[in-house]
Amino acid sequence: MKILFWLLFFGMIFFSGCNGQSGRKKPLISPPTIITTDETTPIPIYNIYIENSGSMDGYVEGVTEFEQAVYNFLVDIQNNNLTDSLNLNYINSIIIPNRPDVADFIAKLEPATFRQRGGNIASTDISQMFGAILKETNNNCVSVFISDCVFSPGNGQDAQQYLINQQIGIKRNFALKLDHNNLSTVVLQLSSKFNGKYFNRLNQPFQISAQRPYYIWLIGKHEFLTNLFDKISKASFKGGGVQNFYCAYNSEKSFDYGILNFPKLGTYERDKNSPKNKIINAIKSDKGMHIGEFQFSVGINFKYSLFDNDYIIDENNYKVPDNYTIEVVKNNIVNSNYTHIIKLTTKSLKTENVNIKLKNKLPQWVTNINSDDDTNINAKGELNKTFGIKYLIEGIYEAYKTKNNNKETFFEINISVNQ
């Protein structure tokens, strides 16, 4: 019945044979100063890895939101001509290749199939799985890892020490890969109905039927990932949809920006010789409720940034001079060169260089969704959390930050304000 559902709902889709896992070798290409993407972007190989450890059984029992989201995502990759080679794999203690037939691959996502395909499905070593995936990842492919990302230390182990060791292992694996590859990493957090046994950190089973988080990781060159999200929006994901998003860069980025004529408080002119970054004749407002205030606005194009909009508009993610406050809003003007508007306001106007930095830090959702103790998965709030996920993401964050010379910012821009 499950196979019939997929045939009727999506139609049978066949893909031609693919090249090997490692893909074609290409020399490292440095990212451009200003992030853009265009039709000259080469087409990468896509390597798909779905964890088939026992902890995943509950996501594939019957027809589920998990399967709908994954199936639709893989079909969208092919339909948008994002790849000419799609390799389908299970992964646990080993990588298990499958036939290049997406419909058949999804239809057979069942606990019984998981057990038949081999490997160690009794435990989950996330660090080992990332190590295996990164070994097959290069500058000409995108690796997609789909998992609940629940760590399984097992009974008798110190859970805290286990998580720290896993974090160090993940950090090491990514740092070694970034030494020779220009890769960005994105994680999407989604949710699906889970119907099965949940094994806590002591390897004790709990039978549950509830919504549970899971994750889709994408690792590849920045232009490959920006091209993907340009063609496939986060809003298009089926099932529970994308609930949270995080990206990690291996170098500081720059984005097209420029001073705008409005919104503003008071008056100013853009310098004709430096209209993008220099203000002259700045004067405070002398009208209404904003007397004594000065505000200027900067447009910035985050289209190819991979930043989540929630991260972009959160004023706590920016650093500006102490005498200024910041507000960031999405630009609703059609056909504008800029996706967002940064508004800077001060009551202490003076001639100075206004430095605006976007901080490189983990989003708050990582802490909110993390569980440090899942011994009672039915405790209040635990069903919506993932045991140890913070350690996984922090390991990746630290690897990228090290490769970025421990820079605390994603980017910075400077605006010269002159009275």
C-alpha positions, 0 to 999 in steps of 0.5 A: 500500500505504501508503494502504491501511495507514492506512485499515485501521489508523486508519479514514478521518477527514474534517474540515469546512472551516476558517477562514483561517490567522490565526484570529479576533481577540480582545483580550489576556486576562491569565493568572490569578494561580493557573493553572487551566483549566475548561470555559469555556476557548474552543476555538482554531483549530489550525494544523499545519505539517510541515516538508517540506524534504529533511532530512525525507524519511527520516522519511516513507519508508514507514510510520514511527513519525513518521507514527504519532505525528503521525497519532494526535496530530491525531486525538486533537486532533479526538476530544477536541474541542480545536478546531473548525478544523484547518488542515493545512500543509507548510512550508519557505521558504513555507507550503503549505496542504493539504486538511483531511483528516487521513487523506489528509494523513498517507497522502501524507507521502512524499518524492515528495509533498514535492517536488511541493508546491513551495517550497525543500526544498533547505535549512532556515532554522529562523528563517525558518520560525518567523517565518512560523508566528508571523505566523499565530499569535494569541491564538485559535489554537494553532500546531503545528510538526513538524520535525527542527529540523536547521540547514543552514548549507551548505558554505562558511559558518562553522557557529558564526556561522550558528547564533548568527545563527539564535539571534538571529533566533529570539529576535527573532521570538518577542520581537516576537510576545510584545509583543502576544500572551499565548503559551506555548511547548512543545517535545516531543522524540520519536524515529523510524526514519529511513531516507534521506539525512542532510545534515550542516552541510557539506551532505554526504549520508550514507545512514543507517537509524537512530533519529533525534530530531524535535520537535513545537512548540506555541505558544498561550495557556497555557490552550489548552496546559494543556487539550490536555495535560489531555486528551492525555497525553504517554504517549499519543503513538504511535511512539517516544513523548515522550522530553523536554519543555520549556515557556516562559512569558511571565509568572511563574506562581502555583500553589495550595499549602499546608502539610501535616500530614505528612510531617514530622520533629519537631512543628509546628502550622499557624497557624489564621489562615494555615494555608497558609503559616504554621507555629507551635510548630516543634520539632526531632525528639528521636527515633530517627536524626533527632534534631536535625532538623526537616522540614515539607512543602508540597503544591503543584498543578502540574497546569496548569503544563506543567512536566515531572515530571522538571523538577519533582522535580529538586532542582537546579531549586530555590533554598531557604535555605542551612540547608534541603535540599529533596526533591520527590516526586509525590503518590500520594494519590488525590483530593488537591488537590496533585500534588506534595509539597515536603519541607524539612529543616533541622538549624538550626531558627530563626524565619524566612521560608523562601523556595522558588523554582523556577528558570527555566532550560533542562533538561539534556536540551537540552545532552545532545541538542545536536550542535555538529558533525555532519560525521560523523553516524555518529560515536559518539552523533551519531545521537541528537543534533540539530545546533544544537538548543541554539541554537534553544531558547536563542533562545526561552528568551532571548526569554521571559526578556526579556519576564519582566524577566529573572526567574530563577524561574518562581515562588516561595512563602514559608513563615513558620516560627516556633518 
